[in-house]
Amino acid sequence: MVLQHLQEKINTMKKLNKIYNILIILCLYCLFTTVALGQEWKQYTNVEDAGFSAKALDKVITQLDSLDTASLLVIYKGHVLLSYGDTTRKFMLHSVRKSLLSAMIGIEIENGTIGLDQSLAALHIDDIGQLTDAEKQATVKDLLSARSGIYLPAAYAPQGMIDNLPKRGSHEPGSYWFYNNWDFNALLTIYEQQSGKHFFEAFKKEIADPIGMEDFDLGDTFYRYEKDKSVHPAYLFRMSARDMARFGLLYLNHGMWGGQQLIPSTWVEKSTQPVSTNLNGFDSREAYGFLWWLKTIQGKPMYYASGADGQRIMVCPENDLVIVHLVNTYENFSVSDGVVNALVAQIVSAKQDSVSPVVSSLVPYHPEKTVLHDTYLGSMDSYLGTYKHRFLGEMSIKKSADDYVLETDVGTFKLYATSENSFMPEDIEIPALMRKATEDHKKFTIESIMKDRKSIKEIIFYY
């Protein structure tokens, strides 16, 4: 009896010791994630301490200097490993927007307001061209994976997409992959209709604010309607690299941020798995999931959000890396898929697996930021009006409270008066010059003055 009682006490002590060890591990984990996922980015003081070659990363910077890259941000284990350019400046995300919508749809699927197998017929989704009964059998899943079989005109569709649109009715829903803005725009209508939410406001409340985006504002979002083509608008974002990195880190951490499950972990997993591997016209890419692209880099999987001309949020789970790449597409700059992939491979290769990282010291991350100011304080009211560009469409200069703004079909930009006849548009940062109309230039028209390589030097508004 004595021996049995002693053995029971020993077993109890072992259990208590095991629980104690688990609690210590949990406390350390919470401490780490609090540092990594706090409201302020931290930066490694020495990349070598984090296990990366400083020389290899210096080569990445040298490479960036020769490209049209505007900003690049590399996050390793939740902290800034490498930063290039103004990571606070906001640029058009282009098709990166689709992966942001994927996250919001995942939340509603978890809530039960949207079902993957719901058909367009059941959801009462139609368009100007009127969907056929066969097209109405396409499901939410088909739209998320670009396999709807619906080939109708869409808002914000690039010319290449328009030129290659398959013949209507040529493929049954779910049978064929084609990257088509109709699918992606119709998903926005489904999201707002089923959730009863305004998409951009919901994104701010449910994702941007909880993860501490520092530069994001609802003024950086815009519905792009082309009602002669479709009733379903595109949904456009401007965003900074450091805010995009937060979104990527949210996915890297399985939708969890600061102890709160913002996106269902099951959706993070499901949406970043391959659905299609035969990607017509996208030969440099390996697979497509639910509004996410997938590729292998240095033998390890990566999934990424991709926009035109080099806009990227890249998540490398096995490497614990998030990499954001942005290009100033306002000036027609571009970095190709192959070059961006090569940059990612260089960064991944910079990790020295043979070197054991030490406890790294961290400092607050304070990126260099371009700040615009009004340098002319007089009235610019004589320039108010709607102007037309032969390619870019209409742009309106308006007065809003004490500010002047430029309204375009890709968003509204604050204007900073830099002289009595010139503005600098927020984020675009291309000089807008005001000139009296002449015989050669009609009143309320716009002319682009180009630099080399077809980038825009300045824009002239004739008033």
C-alpha positions in Angstrom: 0.0 0.0 0.0 2.8 2.4 0.9 4.6 1.7 -2.4 1.4 2.2 -4.3 0.7 5.5 -2.6 4.3 6.6 -3.3 4.0 5.7 -7.0 0.8 7.7 -7.3 2.5 10.8 -5.8 5.4 10.4 -8.3 3.0 10.1 -11.2 1.1 13.2 -9.9 4.4 15.2 -9.7 5.3 14.1 -13.3 2.0 15.4 -14.6 2.3 18.7 -12.7 5.9 19.1 -14.1 4.6 18.4 -17.6 1.8 21.0 -17.2 4.4 23.5 -15.9 6.6 23.0 -18.9 3.7 23.5 -21.3 2.7 26.7 -19.5 6.3 28.0 -19.8 6.3 27.3 -23.6 2.9 29.0 -24.0 4.1 32.0 -22.1 7.2 32.3 -24.3 5.1 31.8 -27.4 2.7 34.6 -26.3 5.7 36.9 -25.6 7.1 36.2 -29.1 3.8 36.7 -30.9 3.1 39.9 -29.0 6.5 41.3 -30.2 6.0 40.0 -33.7 2.4 40.9 -34.2 2.3 44.2 -32.3 1.1 47.5 -33.7 4.6 48.7 -34.6 7.0 46.8 -36.9 10.3 45.8 -35.4 13.5 45.5 -37.5 16.5 43.2 -37.0 19.6 45.2 -36.1 21.8 42.5 -37.7 20.5 40.2 -40.4 23.4 37.8 -39.6 21.9 37.2 -36.2 18.6 36.2 -37.9 20.6 33.6 -39.9 20.8 35.5 -43.2 23.9 36.5 -45.2 24.3 40.3 -45.2 26.4 40.0 -48.3 23.6 38.1 -50.2 21.0 40.6 -49.1 23.2 43.5 -50.2 23.2 41.9 -53.7 19.4 42.0 -53.6 19.6 45.8 -52.9 22.0 46.2 -55.8 19.7 44.3 -58.1 16.7 46.5 -57.0 18.7 49.6 -57.8 18.7 48.5 -61.5 15.0 47.7 -61.6 11.7 49.7 -61.6 10.9 48.5 -58.1 9.4 51.3 -56.0 9.4 49.4 -52.7 10.2 46.0 -51.3 9.7 44.7 -47.8 10.9 41.3 -46.4 9.4 40.0 -43.1 11.1 37.1 -41.4 9.5 35.6 -38.3 7.3 38.6 -38.0 10.0 41.3 -38.1 11.6 43.5 -40.9 14.6 41.7 -42.4 15.0 43.9 -45.5 13.5 47.2 -46.6 13.8 49.1 -49.9 12.2 52.3 -51.1 9.4 54.2 -49.4 7.3 51.4 -47.9 4.7 53.9 -46.6 3.8 55.2 -50.1 0.6 53.8 -51.5 0.3 52.4 -55.0 -2.5 50.8 -57.0 -2.7 47.1 -56.1 -4.4 46.1 -59.4 -5.3 42.3 -59.1 -3.8 41.9 -55.7 -7.3 43.1 -54.7 -8.7 39.6 -55.5 -6.8 37.9 -52.7 -8.1 40.5 -50.3 -11.7 39.6 -51.4 -10.8 35.9 -50.9 -10.2 36.6 -47.2 -13.5 38.4 -46.8 -15.4 35.7 -48.6 -13.7 33.1 -46.3 -15.1 35.0 -43.3 -18.6 34.9 -44.7 -18.3 31.2 -45.6 -17.4 30.5 -41.9 -20.4 32.7 -40.9 -22.7 30.7 -43.2 -23.9 33.7 -45.2 -22.1 32.3 -48.4 -21.8 28.7 -49.5 -19.2 27.4 -51.9 -21.7 25.3 -53.7 -24.3 28.0 -54.1 -25.2 28.5 -57.8 -25.6 31.9 -59.5 -29.2 30.9 -60.1 -29.9 30.4 -56.4 -28.1 33.7 -55.7 -30.1 35.5 -58.4 -26.9 36.8 -60.1 -27.3 38.1 -63.6 -25.8 40.8 -65.9 -26.5 43.0 -68.8 -25.9 40.2 -71.3 -28.3 37.9 -69.4 -26.8 34.7 -68.2 -28.0 31.5 -69.9 -29.5 28.7 -67.8 -26.2 26.8 -68.2 -24.1 29.7 -67.0 -26.3 30.2 -64.0 -25.3 26.8 -62.8 -21.8 28.1 -62.0 -21.1 28.1 -58.3 -19.3 30.4 -55.9 -16.4 27.8 -55.9 -16.2 28.1 -59.7 -15.9 31.9 -59.6 -13.3 31.8 -56.8 -11.2 29.4 -58.9 -11.7 31.2 -62.2 -13.6 28.3 -63.7 -17.1 29.8 -64.2 -17.4 29.3 -67.9 -19.0 32.7 -68.2 -17.3 34.9 -70.8 -19.0 38.3 -70.6 -17.5 41.8 -70.7 -16.2 43.0 -67.3 -15.2 46.2 -65.6 -11.5 46.9 -65.4 -10.6 44.2 -67.8 -7.1 44.6 -69.4 -7.0 44.4 -73.2 -5.2 41.0 -73.2 -8.1 39.5 -71.2 -10.6 41.0 -73.6 -8.8 39.8 -76.7 -8.5 36.2 -75.4 -12.0 35.8 -74.0 -13.3 32.4 -75.1 -16.4 32.0 -77.1 -19.5 32.2 -74.9 -20.8 28.8 -74.1 -17.6 27.0 -75.1 -17.0 25.6 -71.7 -19.3 24.3 -69.0 -19.0 25.8 -65.5 -16.2 24.2 -63.5 -14.5 22.5 -66.5 -12.0 25.1 -67.7 -9.7 27.7 -66.1 -9.7 31.2 -67.6 -8.6 34.3 -65.7 -11.6 36.5 -66.2 -12.5 39.7 -64.3 -16.2 38.8 -64.7 -15.8 36.0 -62.1 -13.9 38.3 -59.7 -16.3 41.2 -60.0 -19.4 39.1 -59.6 -17.9 37.7 -56.4 -18.0 41.3 -55.0 -21.7 41.5 -55.7 -22.3 38.1 -54.1 -20.3 39.2 -51.0 -22.2 42.4 -50.5 -25.6 40.9 -51.3 -25.2 37.9 -49.0 -23.4 39.6 -46.1 -25.3 42.9 -46.2 -22.0 44.7 -45.8 -20.2 47.4 -47.7 -17.1 45.6 -48.8 -14.5 48.3 -48.2 -15.9 49.3 -44.8 -16.0 45.6 -43.8 -12.4 45.1 -44.9 -11.3 48.1 -42.8 -13.3 46.9 -39.7 -12.6 43.2 -39.9 -9.0 43.1 -41.2 -7.2 46.5 -41.7 -7.9 47.9 -38.3 -7.4 44.7 -36.2 -4.0 44.1 -37.8 -2.9 47.7 -37.3 -2.5 48.9 -40.9 -0.7 52.2 -40.6 -1.4 53.9 -43.9 -4.7 52.5 -45.1 -7.8 54.7 -45.4 -11.2 54.3 -47.0 -10.2 57.1 -49.3 -7.8 54.6 -50.8 -10.6 52.4 -52.1 -12.8 52.8 -55.1 -15.6 51.0 -57.0 -14.9 51.0 -60.7 -18.2 50.8 -62.7 -18.3 50.3 -66.4 -22.1 50.0 -66.7 -22.0 49.7 -70.5 -20.3 46.4 -70.0 -21.5 44.9 -66.7 -23.5 45.7 -63.5 -20.7 44.2 -61.4 -18.0 46.8 -60.5 -14.3 46.2 -59.9 -13.1 47.1 -56.4 -9.8 48.9 -56.4 -7.3 49.5 -53.6 -4.2 51.7 -53.0 -2.0 50.3 -50.3 1.6 50.7 -48.9 4.1 47.9 -48.7 4.2 47.9 -44.9 0.4 47.4 -44.8 0.4 44.7 -47.4 3.1 42.9 -45.4 0.7 42.9 -42.4 -1.9 41.1 -44.6 0.7 38.6 -45.7 1.7 38.0 -42.1 -1.9 37.4 -41.2 -2.0 34.6 -43.7 1.3 33.2 -42.6 -0.1 33.0 -39.1 -3.1 31.0 -40.4 -5.5 34.0 -40.1 -4.6 34.7 -36.4 -3.5 38.1 -35.2 -2.8 39.0 -31.6 -4.8 36.0 -30.2 -7.8 36.8 -32.4 -8.9 34.5 -35.3 -9.7 37.1 -38.0 -9.8 34.7 -41.0 -10.7 31.1 -40.4 -7.6 28.9 -40.5 -9.4 26.3 -42.6 -10.0 29.0 -45.2 -6.4 30.1 -45.3 -5.5 26.5 -45.9 -8.2 25.8 -48.4 -7.9 29.0 -50.5 -4.1 28.6 -50.9 -4.3 25.0 -52.2 -4.1 24.3 -56.0 -7.4 24.0 -57.8 -6.0 24.5 -61.4 -2.6 23.7 -62.8 -3.3 24.2 -66.5 -3.1 28.0 -66.6 -3.7 29.1 -70.1 -1.6 32.2 -70.9 0.3 32.2 -67.5 3.2 29.9 -68.3 5.5 31.2 -65.6 2.9 30.2 -62.9 2.3 26.8 -61.5 -1.2 26.7 -60.0 -4.3 28.8 -58.9 -6.4 28.3 -55.8 -9.2 30.5 -54.6 -8.0 33.9 -55.8 -4.4 33.0 -54.8 -1.5 32.0 -57.1 0.9 29.2 -56.1 4.5 28.5 -57.1 7.5 26.6 -55.9 10.6 28.7 -55.0 13.9 27.0 -54.2 12.0 23.7 -53.8 9.6 25.1 -51.3 5.9 26.2 -51.7 4.9 29.8 -52.0 1.5 31.3 -52.5 1.0 34.9 -53.5 -1.4 37.7 -54.5 -0.4 39.2 -57.8 -1.2 42.4 -59.6 -0.2 43.9 -63.0 3.4 44.9 -63.6 5.0 43.5 -60.4 2.6 44.1 -57.5 3.0 41.2 -55.1 2.3 39.8 -51.6 4.3 36.6 -51.4 4.0 34.1 -48.5 6.6 31.4 -48.0 5.3 29.3 -45.1 8.3 26.9 -44.8 10.7 29.8 -44.8 8.7 31.9 -42.4 8.9 34.8 -44.9 6.5 37.4 -46.3 7.8 39.4 -49.2 6.0 42.5 -50.7 7.0 44.0 -54.0 5.5 47.2 -55.4 6.1 49.2 -58.7 5.0 52.7 -59.5 2.5 51.8 -62.2 1.2 55.4 -62.3 4.3 56.1 -64.4 3.9 52.9 -66.5 6.9 51.2 -64.8 6.9 47.4 -64.7 8.9 44.4 -63.3 8.2 41.1 -64.9 7.1 37.9 -63.2 10.4 36.2 -63.9 12.4 39.0 -62.3 10.2 39.1 -59.2 10.6 35.4 -58.8 14.3 35.7 -59.2 14.4 38.3 -56.4 12.4 36.0 -54.1 14.8 33.1 -54.9 17.8 35.4 -54.0 16.2 36.3 -50.7 15.3 32.7 -49.8 18.9 31.6 -50.7 20.3 34.2 -48.4 19.2 32.1 -45.4 22.3 30.4 -44.0 20.9 27.0 -42.9 24.3 25.9 -41.6 24.4 28.9 -39.2 22.4 28.7 -36.0 20.7 32.1 -35.4 21.3 33.8 -32.1 18.8 35.9 -30.1 18.4 38.9 -32.4 18.2 42.4 -31.1 15.3 44.4 -32.5 14.6 48.1 -33.0 11.5 50.0 -34.0 11.2 50.2 -37.8 11.0 53.8 -39.0 11.0 53.8 -42.8 11.9 56.9 -44.8 8.7 58.6 -45.9 8.0 61.1 -48.6 5.9 63.9 -47.2 4.0 66.3 -49.5 3.0 69.8 -48.4 1.1 72.7 -49.9 3.9 75.2 -50.9 1.4 77.6 -52.5 -1.4 78.8 -50.2 -3.5 80.9 -52.6 -6.8 79.9 -54.3 -6.8 77.4 -57.1 -10.6 77.7 -57.7 -10.1 78.8 -61.3 -9.0 75.3 -62.2 -12.1 73.5 -60.9 -13.9 71.4 -63.5 -13.9 68.1 -65.4 -11.1 67.4 -67.9 -10.8 64.7 -70.5 -7.8 62.6 -71.5 -8.0 60.8 -74.8 -6.8 57.5 -73.2 -7.3 57.9 -69.4 -10.8 59.2 -69.6 -12.3 62.0 -67.4 -10.7 63.5 -64.4 -12.2 66.2 -62.2 -10.5 68.8 -60.0 -12.8 69.5 -57.1 -12.7 71.4 -53.8 -13.4 69.3 -50.7 -13.5 71.3 -47.4 -10.1 73.0 -47.4 -8.5 70.5 -49.9 -8.4 70.2 -53.6 -8.9 66.6 -54.9 -8.5 64.9 -58.3 -11.3 62.4 -59.0 -10.4 59.7 -61.5 -11.9 56.3 -62.5 -9.4 54.6 -60.3 -9.9 56.7 -57.2 -9.8 60.1 -55.6 -6.4 61.7 -54.8 -5.7 64.8 -52.7 -3.9 67.5 -54.6 -1.0 69.5 -53.0 -0.6 73.0 -54.5 3.1 73.4 -55.4 2.9 76.7 -57.2 0.1 79.1 -58.4 -0.4 76.8 -61.5 0.7 73.3 -60.4 -0.4 70.5 -58.2 1.2 67.2 -56.9 -1.4 64.4 -56.6 -1.1 62.3 -53.5 0.5 58.9 -54.1 0.6 59.5 -57.9 3.3 62.2 -57.3 3.4 63.2 -61.0 3.3 67.0 -61.5 -0.1 68.3 -62.7 0.5 71.6 -64.5 -2.3 74.1 -65.4 -2.2 76.0 -68.6 -4.5 78.3 -70.5 -6.2 76.6 -73.4 -4.9 77.5 -76.9 -6.0 76.8 -80.4 -3.9 73.6 -80.3 -5.3 72.4 -77.0 -9.0 72.7 -76.3 -10.3 73.8 -72.9 -10.8 71.1 -70.3 -8.5 68.6 -72.0 -5.4 66.8 -70.6 -2.1 66.0 -72.2 0.5 63.5 -70.9 4.2 64.5 -71.4 6.3 61.4 -71.6 9.8 60.6 -70.4 12.0 57.9 -71.9 10.7 54.3 -71.8 7.1 55.6 -72.1 6.9 56.7 -68.5 4.9 59.9 -67.7 6.9 63.0 -66.8 4.0 65.4 -66.2 0.4 65.9 -67.0 -0.9 69.2 -68.4 -4.5 70.3 -67.7 -5.8 73.0 -70.1 -8.3 75.2 -68.5 
